[in-house]
């Protein structure tokens, strides 16, 4: 049994990690930002603003975790850099100070998406969005403050219980509640939240340090993903408008395919593609 601290414990991935880690018998602590979650057996909730370096240092000094999994971030707004980048640096320094192993969650949108093939762990960041810039900066801060840390680049995270924001958005588009176009030329490797959480907990027990791509095994376009999700929830995907990202008013990374060969060789956890997950969960073609 390990003492595990999960930042962003009320987020979508954080919640899955809290659930899986506590079920495995680990002593789990997890942070929240504004609203304290309901009590959960075996879980200690800690209020934390990662923008405050002294608060982060005090929290980890008090909890003394063996492992920190850093999932906390924001994607938009004026605090993207203070939270997603500098906040990550605060967590990395505090984890190093207490001798905790660190797994930091990064993103595939650190790339500009202009290449044809997949990105490997040795490919340098080339972000074109504020969020991508913040995630790239976060990687650099982690590498500087905690050289032994694992930096996990992942892709779109989806799940069913509860449904994730990306899937909910796809359903809203398909059912006409939201007006949007899903792109046929923007590619990602979506990963099932339960697979990702299990892979991270497995990685925690290994000595691997540095960058590791952990994403789903299947590359799909945003339009294809939305159609698959709609079908999984019994909604006709014909209501989803298709378009090209090149026609978007804002520049977007088109191809964020991640090469997961290294993770597949390292981990026992299967990194399944979305069609395999839908088949296994009985949701394909619902």
DOTIPA-159026 format. One line per 2 residues: for each residue x, y, z of C-alpha. Coordinates in pm, 1 decimal. Layout:
N
X/Y/Z | ...
This chain:
286
0.0/0.0/0.0 | 123.0/347.4/-92.8
31.0/698.3/12.5 | -98.0/863.6/-305.1
-183.5/1229.7/-353.2 | -391.8/1321.9/-657.5
-422.5/1686.0/-755.3 | -747.8/1772.2/-927.2
-917.3/1485.5/-748.0 | -1264.9/1608.5/-839.4
-1185.4/1626.9/-1211.8 | -1280.4/1359.9/-1461.4
-948.6/1172.0/-1459.1 | -881.9/1258.9/-1095.2
-1211.6/1103.9/-987.0 | -1131.6/778.6/-1168.3
-786.8/771.0/-1008.1 | -931.7/830.4/-661.6
-1180.5/548.3/-714.1 | -930.2/297.7/-852.7
-651.5/380.0/-606.8 | -875.9/356.7/-301.3
-1028.3/31.0/-429.9 | -674.4/-109.7/-460.5
-612.7/-35.5/-92.1 | -386.9/266.2/-122.8
-406.9/551.3/126.1 | -547.1/824.3/-97.6
-547.3/1200.5/-54.1 | -682.4/1425.5/-324.5
-715.2/1797.5/-375.9 | -1013.5/2011.3/-464.8
-1025.9/2381.4/-543.9 | -1357.5/2534.6/-440.0
-1618.7/2285.0/-318.7 | -1531.7/2002.7/-80.5
-1659.2/1669.9/-217.1 | -1871.5/1432.1/-7.3
-1679.7/1216.6/236.9 | -1543.9/897.1/86.8
-1410.5/606.4/288.9 | -1032.9/581.4/263.1
-994.1/923.0/95.7 | -865.5/1244.0/253.5
-975.7/1561.0/76.2 | -744.1/1862.1/82.2
-831.4/2215.1/-37.6 | -555.2/2342.7/-262.7
-485.5/2630.1/-499.8 | -182.6/2523.3/-703.7
-114.6/2886.7/-789.7 | 4.5/2933.1/-429.3
351.1/2777.2/-392.0 | 347.9/2797.3/-11.7
10.1/2623.9/5.1 | 135.1/2346.4/-222.9
452.0/2305.4/-17.7 | 256.0/2295.7/308.9
5.6/2043.6/170.8 | 265.5/1794.4/54.0
479.3/1843.8/363.6 | 176.9/1758.2/576.4
60.6/1458.8/369.9 | 406.9/1314.8/289.0
287.4/1106.8/-8.3 | 495.2/837.6/-175.0
341.3/934.3/-508.7 | 188.3/1248.4/-655.6
-26.0/1226.3/-969.5 | -76.4/1578.2/-1097.3
-396.0/1609.1/-1300.1 | -508.3/1961.1/-1202.5
-531.0/2211.0/-1489.7 | -754.6/2463.1/-1658.9
-785.5/2494.6/-2033.8 | -917.1/2844.9/-2095.2
-922.7/3189.6/-1941.5 | -664.0/3423.2/-1787.9
-541.2/3165.4/-1535.5 | -427.9/2907.0/-1792.1
-60.4/2987.2/-1743.6 | -73.1/3046.7/-1363.0
-260.4/2720.6/-1299.4 | -161.8/2483.9/-1579.1
203.3/2586.9/-1611.1 | 330.4/2763.3/-1299.4
103.9/2560.5/-1071.3 | 260.5/2246.3/-1212.6
605.6/2382.9/-1128.3 | 494.7/2438.6/-768.8
369.4/2078.7/-744.7 | 688.1/1938.9/-898.7
914.0/2128.3/-659.5 | 706.7/2027.9/-356.6
698.7/1662.3/-463.0 | 1076.4/1662.7/-507.6
1122.1/1823.6/-166.1 | 936.6/1541.1/12.3
1093.0/1267.2/-201.6 | 766.2/1167.9/-371.5
749.4/1006.4/-711.9 | 568.9/1235.6/-955.4
349.9/1158.1/-1254.5 | 252.7/1472.2/-1442.0
-28.6/1474.3/-1695.6 | 51.6/1654.4/-2019.7
-134.0/1671.9/-2351.0 | -111.0/1597.0/-2720.7
-194.9/1960.4/-2801.2 | 161.8/2063.6/-2722.8
219.0/1992.4/-3094.2 | 119.4/2205.2/-3392.1
-31.2/1900.9/-3565.9 | 127.2/1968.7/-3902.6
304.0/1636.6/-3953.5 | 154.6/1336.1/-4129.9
262.8/1061.0/-3892.4 | 236.1/1011.0/-3515.4
438.3/1195.8/-3253.2 | 681.1/1001.0/-3035.3
830.9/1081.6/-2696.3 | 1137.7/1245.3/-2853.4
940.1/1500.8/-3054.6 | 974.9/1851.8/-2908.6
669.1/2064.4/-2829.5 | 552.4/2316.9/-3087.6
228.7/2456.6/-2939.5 | -4.5/2691.8/-3123.6
-266.1/2758.4/-2853.2 | -253.6/2916.0/-2508.0
-337.3/2581.3/-2350.2 | -68.6/2405.7/-2554.6
183.2/2671.3/-2452.7 | 94.7/2623.2/-2086.3
125.3/2243.8/-2107.8 | 460.5/2270.9/-2286.5
586.5/2511.2/-2021.1 | 461.7/2274.6/-1750.9
665.6/1989.3/-1900.6 | 979.1/2205.0/-1888.1
915.2/2305.5/-1527.1 | 864.8/1941.5/-1423.1
1183.4/1828.9/-1597.8 | 1376.9/2105.7/-1423.2
1235.9/2062.1/-1072.5 | 1187.2/1682.7/-1061.3
1416.3/1510.3/-1316.1 | 1294.9/1160.9/-1224.8
930.4/1240.9/-1284.0 | 717.5/1070.0/-1547.0
557.5/1315.2/-1789.4 | 256.7/1150.7/-1951.4
125.3/1291.6/-2277.0 | -229.3/1180.9/-2337.1
-520.9/1261.1/-2565.3 | -896.5/1316.1/-2535.3
-1032.3/1135.2/-2229.0 | -1380.6/983.9/-2251.1
-1602.4/763.8/-2037.9 | -1960.3/667.0/-1966.5
-2025.5/673.0/-1591.4 | -2051.5/964.3/-1569.1
-2035.5/1079.5/-1928.7 | -1740.9/1307.0/-2006.6
-1764.9/1664.0/-2138.1 | -1641.4/1576.4/-2487.9
-1900.9/1302.6/-2530.3 | -2174.0/1524.4/-2386.4
-2078.2/1796.1/-2634.8 | -2097.4/1545.3/-2921.2
-2446.1/1438.0/-2811.1 | -2559.5/1798.7/-2781.0
-2441.3/1863.5/-3136.9 | -2604.1/1546.3/-3270.2
-2935.2/1630.0/-3102.6 | -2933.3/1993.8/-3209.0
-2885.3/2151.8/-2865.4 | -2547.5/2297.0/-2963.5
-2455.8/2444.7/-3301.1 | -2106.3/2329.7/-3395.0
-1908.4/2156.7/-3667.8 | -1694.1/1849.8/-3592.6
-1381.9/1832.8/-3805.2 | -1302.1/1545.9/-4038.2
-934.6/1645.8/-4067.0 | -847.3/1680.5/-3697.3
-713.4/1357.2/-3549.9 | -670.0/1239.3/-3192.3
-621.5/909.1/-3006.5 | -900.9/915.6/-2745.2
-849.6/704.2/-2434.6 | -1104.7/547.8/-2202.0
-1072.1/707.0/-1858.7 | -1066.1/369.6/-1680.4
-779.5/249.2/-1901.9 | -582.7/568.7/-1843.7
-628.0/560.7/-1466.3 | -522.1/196.0/-1452.4
-217.1/266.4/-1669.2 | -109.5/555.5/-1447.0
-138.2/348.9/-1130.4 | 64.2/73.6/-1296.1
324.7/327.9/-1408.8 | 347.9/451.4/-1050.3
500.7/120.5/-947.6 | 771.6/138.3/-1214.8
1092.4/338.3/-1214.8 | 1023.6/498.1/-1553.5
1113.7/865.0/-1577.1 | 1075.8/1111.5/-1862.7
809.9/1148.2/-2130.0 | 567.2/866.3/-2206.3
275.2/869.8/-2449.7 | -33.1/701.4/-2302.3
-332.5/727.2/-2532.3 | -584.4/507.1/-2708.8
-465.5/265.2/-2975.3 | -696.5/402.9/-3245.0
-668.1/732.0/-3431.2 | -1000.5/891.5/-3517.5
-1112.0/1230.7/-3643.6 | -1318.5/1454.7/-3420.0
-1613.8/1393.1/-3650.7 | -1564.1/1015.8/-3636.9
-1533.7/1029.9/-3257.5 | -1853.4/1229.3/-3227.7
-2037.9/985.1/-3453.6 | -1918.6/684.5/-3254.0
-2022.7/846.4/-2926.6 | -2363.8/935.9/-3066.1
-2420.8/577.9/-3180.6 | -2305.7/447.5/-2841.0
-2579.4/651.2/-2674.0 | -2843.3/557.5/-2928.4
-2844.0/893.9/-3104.4 | -2846.9/929.4/-3483.4
-2508.1/1077.9/-3584.7 | -2662.9/1220.8/-3902.6
-2733.1/1537.9/-3708.7 | -2361.0/1613.3/-3665.5
-2232.8/1866.6/-3921.8 | -1891.8/1779.6/-4068.9
-1629.1/2036.8/-4161.5 | -1260.0/2108.2/-4204.6
-1040.0/2257.8/-3935.4 | -864.1/2456.0/-4206.7
-1187.6/2654.8/-4235.2 | -1190.5/2737.6/-3862.8
-1128.2/3104.3/-3772.7 | -872.7/2997.5/-3513.1
-566.9/2786.5/-3587.6 | -594.3/2434.5/-3447.4
-354.1/2139.1/-3437.8 | -486.5/1895.2/-3697.0
-292.5/1575.2/-3635.8 | -217.1/1501.5/-3270.4
-172.1/1126.0/-3315.4 | 50.9/982.0/-3042.4
280.9/684.2/-3094.0 | 214.1/458.0/-2792.6
459.6/180.3/-2884.2 | 677.7/249.7/-2580.0
385.2/244.7/-2335.3 | 244.9/-73.9/-2487.6
579.0/-247.8/-2432.8 | 618.5/-110.1/-2080.0
269.8/-160.4/-1936.0 | 44.0/-459.5/-1885.3
-264.0/-234.4/-1899.5 | -425.2/-250.8/-2242.1
-453.2/86.9/-2411.5 | -763.7/13.3/-2613.5
-897.8/199.4/-2912.5 | -1245.3/345.6/-2887.7
-1413.9/80.3/-3101.0 | -1271.5/-196.5/-2880.6
-1391.7/-15.3/-2569.0 | -1739.9/30.4/-2715.0
-1755.9/-340.3/-2800.6 | -1632.4/-443.6/-2455.5
-1880.9/-218.3/-2275.7 | -2171.4/-321.9/-2496.1
-2216.7/29.5/-2630.7 | -2119.1/-16.2/-2993.6
-2415.7/55.3/-3217.7 | -2660.7/119.0/-2932.9
